Amino acid sequence: MNPRPWKVFAVMVAAYALLLLLGLAFEDALGSVALALAVLPYFSVLLMHKAGLPGVLENNGLCGWGWCAPTPLGWALAAVLWLALAWGLAWVISALWRARRRPG
């Protein structure tokens, strides 16, 4: 079997979504796992703001003591970043799988 990168990518994204949904459904057992997975994209938006990328946080990051919510641009950039990372990882996994299965 030779998995193509898009199949590995689809499995990774589906597993991420399934873990998030299971964490919501079974909060006692998987709440911490779902929270960690859900917070990663938000923290990447905070890092983008800290790196100097304007317009990713509401009120330009000035929300007093509270944490600012990401703007639609911030969420879009986080989605592109994490999906690109997942695609790269899927490509590497697929290449390693092919190299392992290659005779010789």
C-alpha positions in Angstrom: 0.0 0.0 0.0 1.3 3.4 -1.0 -0.5 6.2 0.7 -0.6 9.4 -1.2 -0.1 12.7 0.7 -3.7 13.8 0.3 -5.0 10.6 1.9 -2.6 11.0 4.9 -3.6 14.7 5.1 -7.3 13.8 5.1 -6.8 11.2 7.9 -4.8 13.8 10.0 -7.5 16.5 9.6 -10.3 14.0 10.3 -8.5 12.7 13.4 -8.0 16.3 14.7 -11.7 17.0 14.2 -12.7 13.7 15.8 -10.6 14.4 18.9 -12.1 17.9 19.2 -15.6 16.5 18.9 -14.9 13.7 21.4 -13.4 16.2 23.8 -16.6 18.2 23.6 -18.8 15.2 24.0 -16.8 13.5 26.8 -15.5 16.6 28.6 -14.4 14.7 31.7 -12.3 12.1 29.9 -10.9 14.0 26.9 -11.5 17.7 27.9 -7.8 18.4 28.4 -6.8 16.8 25.1 -9.5 18.8 23.2 -8.5 22.0 25.0 -4.9 21.6 24.0 -5.8 20.9 20.4 -8.2 23.9 20.3 -5.8 26.3 21.9 -2.9 25.7 19.5 -4.4 27.8 16.6 -5.3 30.6 19.0 -1.7 30.7 20.4 -0.3 30.8 16.8 -2.4 34.0 16.3 -0.9 35.5 19.4 2.6 34.6 18.2 1.8 36.2 14.8 0.7 39.4 16.7 3.8 39.3 18.9 6.0 38.9 15.7 4.6 42.2 14.5 1.9 41.0 12.0 -0.9 43.7 12.2 -4.6 43.1 12.1 -4.7 39.5 13.5 -6.1 40.5 16.9 -9.1 42.6 17.7 -8.4 46.2 19.0 -4.8 45.6 17.7 -4.2 43.5 20.8 -5.2 46.2 23.3 -7.9 44.5 25.3 -7.0 45.5 28.8 -6.5 42.5 31.1 -8.5 40.1 28.8 -7.2 38.2 25.9 -8.2 39.6 22.6 -10.1 37.5 20.1 -8.6 36.9 16.7 -10.0 38.8 13.8 -11.3 36.9 10.7 -7.9 37.5 9.2 -6.2 36.0 12.2 -8.4 32.9 12.1 -7.8 32.6 8.3 -4.0 32.9 8.8 -4.0 30.4 11.6 -6.0 27.9 9.4 -3.6 28.4 6.5 -0.6 27.9 8.8 -1.9 24.8 10.5 -3.2 23.2 7.3 0.1 23.9 5.5 2.0 22.3 8.4 -0.4 19.3 8.3 0.1 19.0 4.5 3.9 19.1 4.9 3.8 16.5 7.6 1.5 14.3 5.4 3.9 14.7 2.6 6.9 13.6 4.8 4.9 10.6 6.2 4.0 9.6 2.7 7.6 9.9 1.4 8.9 7.9 4.4 6.2 5.2 3.8 7.2 4.9 0.2 10.9 4.7 1.0 10.3 2.0 3.6 8.2 0.0 1.2 10.6 0.3 -1.7 12.5 -3.0 -2.3 16.2 -3.0 -2.4 
